[in-house]
Amino acid sequence: MCTAKSILTIARVALDLPLVQPAEYLAGDADAADIGRIVRVGFGHRQHTGVLIGLAESSDLDPAKLKPLVALRRDLPPLPPRWLEMMQFCSGYYQYPLGEAMAARGMGLVYGGGSIGLMGVLADAAISAGGEVIGVIPAFLNELEIGHRGVTELRVVDSMHERKALMAELSDAFLALPGGFGTIEEFCEVLTWAQLHLHAKPCALLNTCGFFDPLLALFDQQVAEGFLSAANRALVLAGPEPEPLLDRLLSLPPPRVPSTSLLET
């Protein structure tokens, strides 16, 4: 006799900011009006604070293996929509389409080799879709067991400098997702290399929720005040959605700037 599986309402919660690790919990009495609210999750004394970023129904999960939402902070207002959308992005809601879209276009992923955070989610999505994923990680991070064990190839190097150089060598284009200091530093470095004609590979920003608007405005200000040429500003591609931006990277020829740009900032 077949027994029908019960339908569970699953709460998706963003934890561990700023890495925004997604996790699933029993939703309890949470409903759509609670999306964006602060929640507490876990058992007993092992509780964590997070943000409810989505609800879904599932018949494949064992409720005995899921932790419950301990408390919903309905006394506090939900997060503003833009913050919520950003958290949904960083927790993997939009990474699955990006990873799948890359694999569908035959585009491999070269990244920093980690298993956590936003890039870990992207790597998981690309792997699940059958895409090639190459990770490049310094030994000291790999020894902390942060390295992704499921990638096509994991290259372990001695330093951060060697990591960036090898990633640049292996890549045919550069696409930055929302991130912190390292993201900005690495993106501006490859832009500088393009400006100096050290490579002619496209450089793009996935500008989800307008995350990079302030950076793009800074580039425009640099042009307006004479610190950056319009030709070098044009090296920066940007778009809010993954698929059109990937298609643009595939269709556009590598950007080239006049040789006089070597004399410009």
N, C-alpha and C positions, 0 to 999 in steps of 0.2 A: 504494500500500500504506500502510495506517495503522500507525503505530508507537505502541505503548502508552506512555503517560507513566509515568515512574517516580514512586513515592510517596516523598516526602521527609518526614522528621520535623523539624519546625520548632520551635526554642526561642524563646519570647517572653521578652524580658529587659527589666527596668525599669532605666533609666539616668538620669543627670543629676538626682539628687535635689536639692531637693525637688520639682522640676517633674515628675519621673517620666515622662520621655518613653519610650514603648514602642518596641521595635525587635525585628526577627525575625532569627534566625541559624540556621545549620545546627547541629543538635543534637548531632551526633557520637554518643558513647556515653551521653549523658544519658538518664535514664529518670524515671519518675514519682517515685521515691524521692528524686530530686535537686531537686525543686521546693522553692524556699525557700532554696537554697544560693547562696552568693556565687560569681560566675563572672567570668572575664575574657574579653573578646571583642575581635575586630578582627584586623588584619593587621600583622605586623612590629612596628615601634615604635609604631604608632598603636593602642594598646590601651586599653580602658576597663574599669572594674569596675562590675558590676551585680548584680542578683538574678534568678535564674531563677524566673519567676512562672507559667509554663505551657508545655505541649507540645501540638502539633497536627500532623496529617498533611495534606499538600497535594500535589496533582499539577499545580498551575498555576504554580509558581514555578521559575525557572531557577536551579539550584544554582550556576552560575558567577557569578551576581549577588548571592549571599548570602555574608556573612562567617561564619567558623566561630566556635564557642566555642573559645577558646584553652585555657582551663583551668577545671576544676571544683574548688572548694575543699571536697573531701570530708573534709578534715581538720578542718573547722569544722562545727558543728551547723547545721541549717537554721534559718531565722528562725521565731519563734513563730507559730502559726496566725493570731493576730489581726493581727500586722504584715504577714504575707503577704496576708491578705484585704484590708487597707487598700491595699497596693501594687497588688493586682489591680484594686481600685476606681479608684485614681488613675491607673492606666495605661490605663484605657479599657475594662476587662472589663465594667463595669456602666454605662459611659457610653453604649454603643450602645443598650441597652434604654431608657435614659432619653431619649436624643434621639429614638429611634423612637417611644416612648410619647407624647412631647410632640407630635410631628408627627401621630400617629394621632388625637389628641384635638383637633386643630386649634389647638394652642397654639404660638404663635411664641416665639422665644427672643430676648431682649434681654440682651446681655452686654458685657463690656469690650472686645470687638473683637480680641482676640489670637489668634494662630495656634499658640501653644505651650501646654504644660502641660495641666492638667485641663480648663480651659474650652475650649481649642483642640480637644481630643478631643470634647467635648460638641457644639461647633459643627459639627465634621465629621459627627458622627452625625446631627444634626438636618438638615443639608443633604442628606446621602445619602438620608434618609427623605422628602425633599420638603418639609420644614418651612421656614417663613420665619425667617430669622436676621438680626437687626440688631445690628451692632457699633458701640460708641461708644468712641473711642480718642483720647487726647490726641495732639497733633501730634508731640511729642517722641518718643513711643513708635512712632508710625507711621513716623517718619523712620528709626528703627532697623530697619525692615522686619519688625517684629513683627506689624503689622496683618494680619488675615486677608483674603486677596484673593478668597475664594470665597463670601462671605456675600451675602445678598440686598441689603443696603445697609450701607455702612461710613460712619459719620458721624465726621468728624475735628473735634475741639474744641480750645480753647486751653489748658485746664487740667483738673486732676483734679477740682476742684470743679464745673466745668461738666459734666464727664463724668458725675458722680454725679447731678446735678440732672436731666440729660436722660434718663439711664437710668430714674430714678424716674418721670419724666413719661410715658415711653413704656410703662411696665410696668403690668400689671393685678394682679400679685402678685409676691412676692419669695421666692425659694427659694435658700438658701445650701447649698453643698456644702463638704466638708472643705477647709480652707485655712489661711492664716496671718493675720498682723496685719490685712491689708486686708479679709479676709473678715469677721472679727469686728467691725472698725470700721464697715464698711458695713452689716452686718446690724443692729447696735445703733443706728446712725443712723436707719434706716428704722423701727425699733421706736419710737425716740424721737419721730419725726414722727407715728407713729400715736397714741402716747400724748398728743401735743399736738393731735390732731385735724387735722393738716395733710393726712392722707390716711386712707382707710379700706380699705386694700388688705391682703389676707392676707400674713402673714410666716411663713415655714416653714424648718425645718432638715432636710435629708436626713441623718439621723443614722446613716449606715452604720457598721457595726462598733462602734457606741457612741462614735463620735468626739466627738460633742458632749455626752456625758454629763456631763463636768465643768462645762461652761458651763450646762447645764440645772440642775445641782446648785447652781451659784452663784446663778442666778435664784431658786431655791427658798429659799436662805439669805437672800437679800435680802428676800423676803417674810417669812420667819420673824423677822428682826431689824428689820422695820419700814421698810426702805429702798425697798420696792416694794409696791404694792397687788396683791391677788389678781386684781383685774380687769385690771390691766396685764400681770401674769404670763400671763394667759390669752390675750394677743395672740400668744404664741409657739406655733406649731404644730410638731410634730416627728413623724418616722416613719422607720423603718429601710429601707423599700423604696420605690423610685421610683413604681411604678404606683399603689399605694393612696394615696400622698401627693398625687399629681397629681389623682386622683379626688376627694380631700378638698378640695383647693383649688378644684376646679370646682363642687363641690356645696354647700359652706358659703357662707352670705352673708358679705359683708365684716364683719370684727369691729368692734363698736362698744363703747365704754366709757362709763360715766356721765360727765356733764359735770364732776362734782366731781373727776375724775381730773386735771384741769388744776392742782389745788391739791396733788396728791400727787407724790411722787418715784417 
